[in-house]
């Protein structure tokens, strides 16, 4: 599996929910980045910038995808 922020390998302990982040640092940065992208998306939608909004949705989706699904 890969970290949702930096794409480095994420090691599982074997039990529990699959990890999305490789470290606390990536988790904090990733969550901060998601908040920022969501604010930008809201502003783009208000301004009627459909192409920019779609681009932002794709970037948000890449961070929100569970790490096991993006490791192909």
Buried (B, 14 or more C-beta within 10 A) or exposed (E): BBBBBBBEEBEEEEEEEEBBBBBEEBBEBBBEBBEEBEEBBEEBBEEEBEEBBEBBBEBBEEBEBEBEEBEE
